[in-house]
Amino acid sequence: MTLLSLDRETLGYGHMAVLRELSLTLCAGERVVLLGRSGAGKSTLLGAVHDRLAPGNRVALVPQDQALVPQLSVLRNVMMGRLSDHSAWRNLRALVCPPRTDRDGVAKVLDAVGLAPEIDRPVGQLSGGQKQRVALARAFWRGGAVLIGDEPVSAVDETQAQALLAQMQGRFDTSMLALHDVALARGFATRLVGIARGGILFDAPPQEVSDADIAALYTR
């Protein structure tokens, strides 16, 4: 089933075009990984895909800037993944005094990303890799059919990254991620999409994408 189809669209910010004449589909069950230089337009594409999918689908998001509140605990930051499920009053009350069911559920998610002991620590006291895992835990807590992630494992080591990607694969039927590690991308993706020079250079299964194809993304 096709979840999204872009047909010769121009994407950007305001009046500035970043990607031109772009065509792309996303089907249920696919794991699409975007590759390309910093500034090539991966974040622009991920943002557009999220905005198109969110109105009709439950979409979990891991933004590149993580969008965490440093003064709040890990628990409360993860709970924010389900703010849209409840009224403003219920959310305010839950953030002041988290229900036991929420705390127990979040604890399980944090255990999956190796952060269970940090549940009550303010996010501002965590390392960069820990903050990234909090953002991923928030997406896990939200759940849904689709995960959109912008460099969701860039701040952790390769072993952790592989484990977290396996968690993503197990929890979400469909995903679109931007990754900078080509080996991780090849191991995770069912499709690799290479972005350079304002468009898509290739869109194919990993086994059909050569090292030369990937190298071409990073040359001007």
Biotite code that builds the C-alpha atoms (Angstrom):
import biotite.structure as struc

atoms = struc.array([
    struc.Atom([0.000, 0.000, 0.000], chain_id="A", res_id=1, res_name="MET", atom_name="CA", element="C"),
    struc.Atom([1.345, 3.418, -0.961], chain_id="A", res_id=2, res_name="THR", atom_name="CA", element="C"),
    struc.Atom([1.376, 5.784, 2.011], chain_id="A", res_id=3, res_name="LEU", atom_name="CA", element="C"),
    struc.Atom([2.855, 8.781, 0.216], chain_id="A", res_id=4, res_name="LEU", atom_name="CA", element="C"),
    struc.Atom([3.608, 9.862, -3.316], chain_id="A", res_id=5, res_name="SER", atom_name="CA", element="C"),
    struc.Atom([5.481, 13.008, -4.328], chain_id="A", res_id=6, res_name="LEU", atom_name="CA", element="C"),
    struc.Atom([5.324, 13.799, -8.026], chain_id="A", res_id=7, res_name="ASP", atom_name="CA", element="C"),
    struc.Atom([7.789, 16.323, -9.440], chain_id="A", res_id=8, res_name="ARG", atom_name="CA", element="C"),
    struc.Atom([7.480, 18.563, -6.401], chain_id="A", res_id=9, res_name="GLU", atom_name="CA", element="C"),
    struc.Atom([9.702, 21.423, -5.280], chain_id="A", res_id=10, res_name="THR", atom_name="CA", element="C"),
    struc.Atom([10.488, 21.436, -1.562], chain_id="A", res_id=11, res_name="LEU", atom_name="CA", element="C"),
    struc.Atom([12.179, 24.077, 0.548], chain_id="A", res_id=12, res_name="GLY", atom_name="CA", element="C"),
    struc.Atom([11.735, 26.772, 3.150], chain_id="A", res_id=13, res_name="TYR", atom_name="CA", element="C"),
    struc.Atom([9.698, 29.867, 2.407], chain_id="A", res_id=14, res_name="GLY", atom_name="CA", element="C"),
    struc.Atom([10.692, 31.011, -1.062], chain_id="A", res_id=15, res_name="HIS", atom_name="CA", element="C"),
    struc.Atom([13.972, 29.072, -1.087], chain_id="A", res_id=16, res_name="MET", atom_name="CA", element="C"),
    struc.Atom([13.857, 25.819, -3.059], chain_id="A", res_id=17, res_name="ALA", atom_name="CA", element="C"),
    struc.Atom([16.101, 23.035, -1.735], chain_id="A", res_id=18, res_name="VAL", atom_name="CA", element="C"),
    struc.Atom([14.874, 20.093, -3.815], chain_id="A", res_id=19, res_name="LEU", atom_name="CA", element="C"),
    struc.Atom([13.376, 20.543, -7.280], chain_id="A", res_id=20, res_name="ARG", atom_name="CA", element="C"),
    struc.Atom([11.187, 18.301, -9.425], chain_id="A", res_id=21, res_name="GLU", atom_name="CA", element="C"),
    struc.Atom([11.381, 15.572, -6.812], chain_id="A", res_id=22, res_name="LEU", atom_name="CA", element="C"),
    struc.Atom([9.398, 12.343, -7.167], chain_id="A", res_id=23, res_name="SER", atom_name="CA", element="C"),
    struc.Atom([9.295, 9.756, -4.388], chain_id="A", res_id=24, res_name="LEU", atom_name="CA", element="C"),
    struc.Atom([6.959, 7.130, -2.990], chain_id="A", res_id=25, res_name="THR", atom_name="CA", element="C"),
    struc.Atom([6.791, 5.496, 0.415], chain_id="A", res_id=26, res_name="LEU", atom_name="CA", element="C"),
    struc.Atom([4.954, 2.196, 0.765], chain_id="A", res_id=27, res_name="CYS", atom_name="CA", element="C"),
    struc.Atom([3.890, 0.351, 3.881], chain_id="A", res_id=28, res_name="ALA", atom_name="CA", element="C"),
    struc.Atom([6.566, -2.032, 5.106], chain_id="A", res_id=29, res_name="GLY", atom_name="CA", element="C"),
    struc.Atom([9.498, -0.168, 3.559], chain_id="A", res_id=30, res_name="GLU", atom_name="CA", element="C"),
    struc.Atom([12.592, 1.031, 5.389], chain_id="A", res_id=31, res_name="ARG", atom_name="CA", element="C"),
    struc.Atom([13.915, 3.964, 3.378], chain_id="A", res_id=32, res_name="VAL", atom_name="CA", element="C"),
    struc.Atom([17.267, 5.536, 4.230], chain_id="A", res_id=33, res_name="VAL", atom_name="CA", element="C"),
    struc.Atom([18.321, 8.911, 2.844], chain_id="A", res_id=34, res_name="LEU", atom_name="CA", element="C"),
    struc.Atom([22.015, 9.450, 2.127], chain_id="A", res_id=35, res_name="LEU", atom_name="CA", element="C"),
    struc.Atom([23.819, 12.637, 1.137], chain_id="A", res_id=36, res_name="GLY", atom_name="CA", element="C"),
    struc.Atom([26.008, 15.486, 2.258], chain_id="A", res_id=37, res_name="ARG", atom_name="CA", element="C"),
    struc.Atom([25.014, 17.809, 5.067], chain_id="A", res_id=38, res_name="SER", atom_name="CA", element="C"),
    struc.Atom([22.755, 20.441, 3.530], chain_id="A", res_id=39, res_name="GLY", atom_name="CA", element="C"),
    struc.Atom([21.763, 18.277, 0.568], chain_id="A", res_id=40, res_name="ALA", atom_name="CA", element="C"),
    struc.Atom([18.084, 18.385, 1.541], chain_id="A", res_id=41, res_name="GLY", atom_name="CA", element="C"),
    struc.Atom([17.564, 15.249, 3.632], chain_id="A", res_id=42, res_name="LYS", atom_name="CA", element="C"),
    struc.Atom([15.982, 17.163, 6.516], chain_id="A", res_id=43, res_name="SER", atom_name="CA", element="C"),
    struc.Atom([13.814, 19.091, 4.084], chain_id="A", res_id=44, res_name="THR", atom_name="CA", element="C"),
    struc.Atom([12.519, 15.868, 2.576], chain_id="A", res_id=45, res_name="LEU", atom_name="CA", element="C"),
    struc.Atom([11.938, 14.237, 5.964], chain_id="A", res_id=46, res_name="LEU", atom_name="CA", element="C"),
    struc.Atom([10.000, 17.280, 7.142], chain_id="A", res_id=47, res_name="GLY", atom_name="CA", element="C"),
    struc.Atom([7.809, 17.242, 4.048], chain_id="A", res_id=48, res_name="ALA", atom_name="CA", element="C"),
    struc.Atom([7.135, 13.511, 4.398], chain_id="A", res_id=49, res_name="VAL", atom_name="CA", element="C"),
    struc.Atom([6.226, 13.918, 8.063], chain_id="A", res_id=50, res_name="HIS", atom_name="CA", element="C"),
    struc.Atom([3.880, 16.818, 7.337], chain_id="A", res_id=51, res_name="ASP", atom_name="CA", element="C"),
    struc.Atom([2.098, 14.873, 4.579], chain_id="A", res_id=52, res_name="ARG", atom_name="CA", element="C"),
    struc.Atom([1.740, 11.663, 6.583], chain_id="A", res_id=53, res_name="LEU", atom_name="CA", element="C"),
    struc.Atom([0.864, 13.017, 10.026], chain_id="A", res_id=54, res_name="ALA", atom_name="CA", element="C"),
    struc.Atom([-2.750, 14.096, 9.346], chain_id="A", res_id=55, res_name="PRO", atom_name="CA", element="C"),
    struc.Atom([-3.897, 10.581, 8.435], chain_id="A", res_id=56, res_name="GLY", atom_name="CA", element="C"),
    struc.Atom([-1.391, 8.342, 10.172], chain_id="A", res_id=57, res_name="ASN", atom_name="CA", element="C"),
    struc.Atom([0.180, 7.889, 13.578], chain_id="A", res_id=58, res_name="ARG", atom_name="CA", element="C"),
    struc.Atom([3.744, 9.002, 12.940], chain_id="A", res_id=59, res_name="VAL", atom_name="CA", element="C"),
    struc.Atom([6.635, 8.977, 15.407], chain_id="A", res_id=60, res_name="ALA", atom_name="CA", element="C"),
    struc.Atom([9.346, 11.570, 14.871], chain_id="A", res_id=61, res_name="LEU", atom_name="CA", element="C"),
    struc.Atom([12.988, 11.832, 15.945], chain_id="A", res_id=62, res_name="VAL", atom_name="CA", element="C"),
    struc.Atom([14.130, 15.298, 14.823], chain_id="A", res_id=63, res_name="PRO", atom_name="CA", element="C"),
    struc.Atom([17.797, 16.085, 14.375], chain_id="A", res_id=64, res_name="GLN", atom_name="CA", element="C"),
    struc.Atom([17.731, 18.721, 17.126], chain_id="A", res_id=65, res_name="ASP", atom_name="CA", element="C"),
    struc.Atom([15.939, 16.214, 19.428], chain_id="A", res_id=66, res_name="GLN", atom_name="CA", element="C"),
    struc.Atom([13.427, 18.865, 20.628], chain_id="A", res_id=67, res_name="ALA", atom_name="CA", element="C"),
    struc.Atom([13.850, 17.991, 24.299], chain_id="A", res_id=68, res_name="LEU", atom_name="CA", element="C"),
    struc.Atom([13.119, 20.202, 27.325], chain_id="A", res_id=69, res_name="VAL", atom_name="CA", element="C"),
    struc.Atom([16.393, 20.204, 29.320], chain_id="A", res_id=70, res_name="PRO", atom_name="CA", element="C"),
    struc.Atom([14.822, 21.293, 32.616], chain_id="A", res_id=71, res_name="GLN", atom_name="CA", element="C"),
    struc.Atom([12.382, 18.375, 32.646], chain_id="A", res_id=72, res_name="LEU", atom_name="CA", element="C"),
    struc.Atom([13.130, 14.786, 33.597], chain_id="A", res_id=73, res_name="SER", atom_name="CA", element="C"),
    struc.Atom([13.711, 11.992, 31.131], chain_id="A", res_id=74, res_name="VAL", atom_name="CA", element="C"),
    struc.Atom([10.324, 10.570, 32.166], chain_id="A", res_id=75, res_name="LEU", atom_name="CA", element="C"),
    struc.Atom([8.444, 13.748, 31.322], chain_id="A", res_id=76, res_name="ARG", atom_name="CA", element="C"),
    struc.Atom([10.264, 14.266, 28.032], chain_id="A", res_id=77, res_name="ASN", atom_name="CA", element="C"),
    struc.Atom([9.371, 10.760, 26.906], chain_id="A", res_id=78, res_name="VAL", atom_name="CA", element="C"),
    struc.Atom([5.763, 11.203, 28.007], chain_id="A", res_id=79, res_name="MET", atom_name="CA", element="C"),
    struc.Atom([5.494, 14.126, 25.572], chain_id="A", res_id=80, res_name="MET", atom_name="CA", element="C"),
    struc.Atom([5.363, 11.592, 22.769], chain_id="A", res_id=81, res_name="GLY", atom_name="CA", element="C"),
    struc.Atom([1.673, 11.103, 23.542], chain_id="A", res_id=82, res_name="ARG", atom_name="CA", element="C"),
    struc.Atom([0.608, 14.684, 24.252], chain_id="A", res_id=83, res_name="LEU", atom_name="CA", element="C"),
    struc.Atom([-1.682, 14.677, 21.211], chain_id="A", res_id=84, res_name="SER", atom_name="CA", element="C"),
    struc.Atom([-3.607, 11.715, 22.635], chain_id="A", res_id=85, res_name="ASP", atom_name="CA", element="C"),
    struc.Atom([-5.038, 13.657, 25.576], chain_id="A", res_id=86, res_name="HIS", atom_name="CA", element="C"),
    struc.Atom([-6.566, 16.967, 26.592], chain_id="A", res_id=87, res_name="SER", atom_name="CA", element="C"),
    struc.Atom([-4.399, 19.886, 27.671], chain_id="A", res_id=88, res_name="ALA", atom_name="CA", element="C"),
    struc.Atom([-5.692, 19.510, 31.235], chain_id="A", res_id=89, res_name="TRP", atom_name="CA", element="C"),
    struc.Atom([-4.848, 15.803, 31.406], chain_id="A", res_id=90, res_name="ARG", atom_name="CA", element="C"),
    struc.Atom([-1.380, 16.486, 29.977], chain_id="A", res_id=91, res_name="ASN", atom_name="CA", element="C"),
    struc.Atom([-0.676, 19.238, 32.498], chain_id="A", res_id=92, res_name="LEU", atom_name="CA", element="C"),
    struc.Atom([-1.810, 17.078, 35.388], chain_id="A", res_id=93, res_name="ARG", atom_name="CA", element="C"),
    struc.Atom([0.229, 14.101, 34.132], chain_id="A", res_id=94, res_name="ALA", atom_name="CA", element="C"),
    struc.Atom([3.389, 16.165, 33.717], chain_id="A", res_id=95, res_name="LEU", atom_name="CA", element="C"),
    struc.Atom([3.053, 17.489, 37.282], chain_id="A", res_id=96, res_name="VAL", atom_name="CA", element="C"),
    struc.Atom([2.288, 14.065, 38.732], chain_id="A", res_id=97, res_name="CYS", atom_name="CA", element="C"),
    struc.Atom([2.885, 11.266, 36.202], chain_id="A", res_id=98, res_name="PRO", atom_name="CA", element="C"),
    struc.Atom([0.393, 8.384, 36.505], chain_id="A", res_id=99, res_name="PRO", atom_name="CA", element="C"),
    struc.Atom([1.873, 5.071, 37.591], chain_id="A", res_id=100, res_name="ARG", atom_name="CA", element="C"),
    struc.Atom([0.780, 3.442, 34.333], chain_id="A", res_id=101, res_name="THR", atom_name="CA", element="C"),
    struc.Atom([2.686, 6.054, 32.324], chain_id="A", res_id=102, res_name="ASP", atom_name="CA", element="C"),
    struc.Atom([5.763, 5.758, 34.501], chain_id="A", res_id=103, res_name="ARG", atom_name="CA", element="C"),
    struc.Atom([5.788, 1.973, 34.197], chain_id="A", res_id=104, res_name="ASP", atom_name="CA", element="C"),
    struc.Atom([5.300, 2.113, 30.434], chain_id="A", res_id=105, res_name="GLY", atom_name="CA", element="C"),
    struc.Atom([8.005, 4.720, 29.939], chain_id="A", res_id=106, res_name="VAL", atom_name="CA", element="C"),
    struc.Atom([10.379, 2.709, 32.144], chain_id="A", res_id=107, res_name="ALA", atom_name="CA", element="C"),
    struc.Atom([10.031, -0.250, 29.761], chain_id="A", res_id=108, res_name="LYS", atom_name="CA", element="C"),
    struc.Atom([10.781, 1.954, 26.770], chain_id="A", res_id=109, res_name="VAL", atom_name="CA", element="C"),
    struc.Atom([13.791, 3.458, 28.518], chain_id="A", res_id=110, res_name="LEU", atom_name="CA", element="C"),
    struc.Atom([15.054, 0.001, 29.373], chain_id="A", res_id=111, res_name="ASP", atom_name="CA", element="C"),
    struc.Atom([14.957, -0.829, 25.650], chain_id="A", res_id=112, res_name="ALA", atom_name="CA", element="C"),
    struc.Atom([17.318, 2.078, 24.906], chain_id="A", res_id=113, res_name="VAL", atom_name="CA", element="C"),
    struc.Atom([19.523, 1.550, 27.963], chain_id="A", res_id=114, res_name="GLY", atom_name="CA", element="C"),
    struc.Atom([18.324, 4.522, 29.983], chain_id="A", res_id=115, res_name="LEU", atom_name="CA", element="C"),
    struc.Atom([16.081, 3.052, 32.678], chain_id="A", res_id=116, res_name="ALA", atom_name="CA", element="C"),
    struc.Atom([18.340, 4.301, 35.550], chain_id="A", res_id=117, res_name="PRO", atom_name="CA", element="C"),
    struc.Atom([18.073, 7.883, 34.235], chain_id="A", res_id=118, res_name="GLU", atom_name="CA", element="C"),
    struc.Atom([14.273, 8.112, 34.335], chain_id="A", res_id=119, res_name="ILE", atom_name="CA", element="C"),
    struc.Atom([14.186, 10.922, 36.914], chain_id="A", res_id=120, res_name="ASP", atom_name="CA", element="C"),
    struc.Atom([17.279, 12.855, 35.805], chain_id="A", res_id=121, res_name="ARG", atom_name="CA", element="C"),
    struc.Atom([16.825, 16.224, 34.103], chain_id="A", res_id=122, res_name="PRO", atom_name="CA", element="C"),
    struc.Atom([17.632, 15.862, 30.415], chain_id="A", res_id=123, res_name="VAL", atom_name="CA", element="C"),
    struc.Atom([20.023, 18.785, 30.647], chain_id="A", res_id=124, res_name="GLY", atom_name="CA", element="C"),
    struc.Atom([22.374, 16.646, 32.757], chain_id="A", res_id=125, res_name="GLN", atom_name="CA", element="C"),
    struc.Atom([22.708, 13.924, 30.117], chain_id="A", res_id=126, res_name="LEU", atom_name="CA", element="C"),
    struc.Atom([25.389, 13.377, 27.495], chain_id="A", res_id=127, res_name="SER", atom_name="CA", element="C"),
    struc.Atom([24.716, 13.912, 23.809], chain_id="A", res_id=128, res_name="GLY", atom_name="CA", element="C"),
    struc.Atom([24.272, 10.212, 23.156], chain_id="A", res_id=129, res_name="GLY", atom_name="CA", element="C"),
    struc.Atom([21.892, 9.856, 26.087], chain_id="A", res_id=130, res_name="GLN", atom_name="CA", element="C"),
    struc.Atom([19.796, 12.802, 24.886], chain_id="A", res_id=131, res_name="LYS", atom_name="CA", element="C"),
    struc.Atom([19.531, 11.201, 21.477], chain_id="A", res_id=132, res_name="GLN", atom_name="CA", element="C"),
    struc.Atom([18.283, 7.998, 23.076], chain_id="A", res_id=133, res_name="ARG", atom_name="CA", element="C"),
    struc.Atom([15.686, 9.982, 25.056], chain_id="A", res_id=134, res_name="VAL", atom_name="CA", element="C"),
    struc.Atom([14.384, 11.411, 21.778], chain_id="A", res_id=135, res_name="ALA", atom_name="CA", element="C"),
    struc.Atom([14.221, 7.908, 20.345], chain_id="A", res_id=136, res_name="LEU", atom_name="CA", element="C"),
    struc.Atom([12.466, 6.613, 23.472], chain_id="A", res_id=137, res_name="ALA", atom_name="CA", element="C"),
    struc.Atom([9.881, 9.375, 23.064], chain_id="A", res_id=138, res_name="ARG", atom_name="CA", element="C"),
    struc.Atom([9.220, 8.115, 19.524], chain_id="A", res_id=139, res_name="ALA", atom_name="CA", element="C"),
    struc.Atom([8.940, 4.537, 20.818], chain_id="A", res_id=140, res_name="PHE", atom_name="CA", element="C"),
    struc.Atom([6.476, 5.701, 23.481], chain_id="A", res_id=141, res_name="TRP", atom_name="CA", element="C"),
    struc.Atom([4.384, 7.408, 20.833], chain_id="A", res_id=142, res_name="ARG", atom_name="CA", element="C"),
    struc.Atom([4.425, 4.326, 18.636], chain_id="A", res_id=143, res_name="GLY", atom_name="CA", element="C"),
    struc.Atom([2.463, 4.045, 15.424], chain_id="A", res_id=144, res_name="GLY", atom_name="CA", element="C"),
    struc.Atom([2.914, 2.617, 11.967], chain_id="A", res_id=145, res_name="ALA", atom_name="CA", element="C"),
    struc.Atom([5.578, 5.036, 10.690], chain_id="A", res_id=146, res_name="VAL", atom_name="CA", element="C"),
    struc.Atom([8.859, 6.357, 12.086], chain_id="A", res_id=147, res_name="LEU", atom_name="CA", element="C"),
    struc.Atom([10.581, 9.430, 10.668], chain_id="A", res_id=148, res_name="ILE", atom_name="CA", element="C"),
    struc.Atom([14.112, 9.932, 11.994], chain_id="A", res_id=149, res_name="GLY", atom_name="CA", element="C"),
    struc.Atom([16.724, 12.554, 11.149], chain_id="A", res_id=150, res_name="ASP", atom_name="CA", element="C"),
    struc.Atom([20.112, 11.082, 12.097], chain_id="A", res_id=151, res_name="GLU", atom_name="CA", element="C"),
    struc.Atom([18.588, 9.247, 15.093], chain_id="A", res_id=152, res_name="PRO", atom_name="CA", element="C"),
    struc.Atom([21.772, 7.317, 15.989], chain_id="A", res_id=153, res_name="VAL", atom_name="CA", element="C"),
    struc.Atom([24.509, 9.790, 15.049], chain_id="A", res_id=154, res_name="SER", atom_name="CA", element="C"),
    struc.Atom([25.618, 10.396, 18.663], chain_id="A", res_id=155, res_name="ALA", atom_name="CA", element="C"),
    struc.Atom([26.031, 6.767, 19.752], chain_id="A", res_id=156, res_name="VAL", atom_name="CA", element="C"),
    struc.Atom([28.685, 4.183, 18.955], chain_id="A", res_id=157, res_name="ASP", atom_name="CA", element="C"),
    struc.Atom([28.278, 1.612, 16.195], chain_id="A", res_id=158, res_name="GLU", atom_name="CA", element="C"),
    struc.Atom([27.236, -1.226, 18.509], chain_id="A", res_id=159, res_name="THR", atom_name="CA", element="C"),
    struc.Atom([24.548, 0.904, 20.144], chain_id="A", res_id=160, res_name="GLN", atom_name="CA", element="C"),
    struc.Atom([23.458, 2.199, 16.757], chain_id="A", res_id=161, res_name="ALA", atom_name="CA", element="C"),
    struc.Atom([22.942, -1.304, 15.407], chain_id="A", res_id=162, res_name="GLN", atom_name="CA", element="C"),
    struc.Atom([20.934, -2.286, 18.490], chain_id="A", res_id=163, res_name="ALA", atom_name="CA", element="C"),
    struc.Atom([18.768, 0.831, 18.287], chain_id="A", res_id=164, res_name="LEU", atom_name="CA", element="C"),
    struc.Atom([18.134, 0.346, 14.580], chain_id="A", res_id=165, res_name="LEU", atom_name="CA", element="C"),
    struc.Atom([17.037, -3.210, 15.332], chain_id="A", res_id=166, res_name="ALA", atom_name="CA", element="C"),
    struc.Atom([14.605, -1.776, 17.893], chain_id="A", res_id=167, res_name="GLN", atom_name="CA", element="C"),
    struc.Atom([13.236, 0.631, 15.277], chain_id="A", res_id=168, res_name="MET", atom_name="CA", element="C"),
    struc.Atom([12.773, -2.174, 12.789], chain_id="A", res_id=169, res_name="GLN", atom_name="CA", element="C"),
    struc.Atom([10.918, -4.255, 15.348], chain_id="A", res_id=170, res_name="GLY", atom_name="CA", element="C"),
    struc.Atom([8.639, -1.471, 16.552], chain_id="A", res_id=171, res_name="ARG", atom_name="CA", element="C"),
    struc.Atom([7.630, 0.245, 13.305], chain_id="A", res_id=172, res_name="PHE", atom_name="CA", element="C"),
    struc.Atom([6.280, -1.320, 10.129], chain_id="A", res_id=173, res_name="ASP", atom_name="CA", element="C"),
    struc.Atom([7.513, 1.558, 7.978], chain_id="A", res_id=174, res_name="THR", atom_name="CA", element="C"),
    struc.Atom([10.355, 4.025, 8.419], chain_id="A", res_id=175, res_name="SER", atom_name="CA", element="C"),
    struc.Atom([12.238, 6.782, 6.659], chain_id="A", res_id=176, res_name="MET", atom_name="CA", element="C"),
    struc.Atom([15.561, 7.786, 8.192], chain_id="A", res_id=177, res_name="LEU", atom_name="CA", element="C"),
    struc.Atom([18.525, 9.962, 7.321], chain_id="A", res_id=178, res_name="ALA", atom_name="CA", element="C"),
    struc.Atom([21.768, 8.210, 8.283], chain_id="A", res_id=179, res_name="LEU", atom_name="CA", element="C"),
    struc.Atom([25.376, 9.256, 7.777], chain_id="A", res_id=180, res_name="HIS", atom_name="CA", element="C"),
    struc.Atom([26.891, 5.790, 8.295], chain_id="A", res_id=181, res_name="ASP", atom_name="CA", element="C"),
    struc.Atom([26.703, 3.938, 4.983], chain_id="A", res_id=182, res_name="VAL", atom_name="CA", element="C"),
    struc.Atom([27.285, 0.490, 6.511], chain_id="A", res_id=183, res_name="ALA", atom_name="CA", element="C"),
    struc.Atom([24.426, 0.999, 8.959], chain_id="A", res_id=184, res_name="LEU", atom_name="CA", element="C"),
    struc.Atom([22.247, 2.294, 6.136], chain_id="A", res_id=185, res_name="ALA", atom_name="CA", element="C"),
    struc.Atom([22.943, -0.766, 3.974], chain_id="A", res_id=186, res_name="ARG", atom_name="CA", element="C"),
    struc.Atom([22.154, -3.094, 6.873], chain_id="A", res_id=187, res_name="GLY", atom_name="CA", element="C"),
    struc.Atom([18.863, -1.409, 7.763], chain_id="A", res_id=188, res_name="PHE", atom_name="CA", element="C"),
    struc.Atom([17.304, -0.213, 4.524], chain_id="A", res_id=189, res_name="ALA", atom_name="CA", element="C"),
    struc.Atom([15.082, -1.905, 2.023], chain_id="A", res_id=190, res_name="THR", atom_name="CA", element="C"),
    struc.Atom([15.672, 1.176, -0.173], chain_id="A", res_id=191, res_name="ARG", atom_name="CA", element="C"),
    struc.Atom([18.509, 3.663, -0.334], chain_id="A", res_id=192, res_name="LEU", atom_name="CA", element="C"),
    struc.Atom([17.751, 7.142, -1.646], chain_id="A", res_id=193, res_name="VAL", atom_name="CA", element="C"),
    struc.Atom([20.750, 9.292, -2.571], chain_id="A", res_id=194, res_name="GLY", atom_name="CA", element="C"),
    struc.Atom([20.264, 13.061, -2.540], chain_id="A", res_id=195, res_name="ILE", atom_name="CA", element="C"),
    struc.Atom([22.648, 15.533, -4.141], chain_id="A", res_id=196, res_name="ALA", atom_name="CA", element="C"),
    struc.Atom([22.602, 18.670, -6.254], chain_id="A", res_id=197, res_name="ARG", atom_name="CA", element="C"),
    struc.Atom([18.974, 19.429, -5.519], chain_id="A", res_id=198, res_name="GLY", atom_name="CA", element="C"),
    struc.Atom([17.511, 16.064, -6.456], chain_id="A", res_id=199, res_name="GLY", atom_name="CA", element="C"),
    struc.Atom([17.571, 12.295, -6.183], chain_id="A", res_id=200, res_name="ILE", atom_name="CA", element="C"),
    struc.Atom([20.592, 10.601, -7.747], chain_id="A", res_id=201, res_name="LEU", atom_name="CA", element="C"),
    struc.Atom([19.445, 7.063, -7.025], chain_id="A", res_id=202, res_name="PHE", atom_name="CA", element="C"),
    struc.Atom([16.528, 5.230, -5.428], chain_id="A", res_id=203, res_name="ASP", atom_name="CA", element="C"),
    struc.Atom([17.066, 1.478, -5.267], chain_id="A", res_id=204, res_name="ALA", atom_name="CA", element="C"),
    struc.Atom([17.505, -1.544, -2.976], chain_id="A", res_id=205, res_name="PRO", atom_name="CA", element="C"),
    struc.Atom([20.894, -1.563, -1.194], chain_id="A", res_id=206, res_name="PRO", atom_name="CA", element="C"),
    struc.Atom([22.242, -4.430, -3.272], chain_id="A", res_id=207, res_name="GLN", atom_name="CA", element="C"),
    struc.Atom([21.699, -2.383, -6.429], chain_id="A", res_id=208, res_name="GLU", atom_name="CA", element="C"),
    struc.Atom([23.583, 0.678, -5.147], chain_id="A", res_id=209, res_name="VAL", atom_name="CA", element="C"),
    struc.Atom([27.338, 0.577, -5.703], chain_id="A", res_id=210, res_name="SER", atom_name="CA", element="C"),
    struc.Atom([30.033, 2.219, -3.610], chain_id="A", res_id=211, res_name="ASP", atom_name="CA", element="C"),
    struc.Atom([30.696, 4.471, -6.604], chain_id="A", res_id=212, res_name="ALA", atom_name="CA", element="C"),
    struc.Atom([27.036, 5.580, -6.582], chain_id="A", res_id=213, res_name="ASP", atom_name="CA", element="C"),
    struc.Atom([27.351, 6.529, -2.941], chain_id="A", res_id=214, res_name="ILE", atom_name="CA", element="C"),
    struc.Atom([30.708, 8.261, -3.424], chain_id="A", res_id=215, res_name="ALA", atom_name="CA", element="C"),
    struc.Atom([29.111, 10.442, -6.104], chain_id="A", res_id=216, res_name="ALA", atom_name="CA", element="C"),
    struc.Atom([26.813, 11.925, -3.446], chain_id="A", res_id=217, res_name="LEU", atom_name="CA", element="C"),
    struc.Atom([29.755, 13.463, -1.644], chain_id="A", res_id=218, res_name="TYR", atom_name="CA", element="C"),
    struc.Atom([31.597, 14.986, -4.593], chain_id="A", res_id=219, res_name="THR", atom_name="CA", element="C"),
    struc.Atom([30.717, 18.361, -5.968], chain_id="A", res_id=220, res_name="ARG", atom_name="CA", element="C"),
])
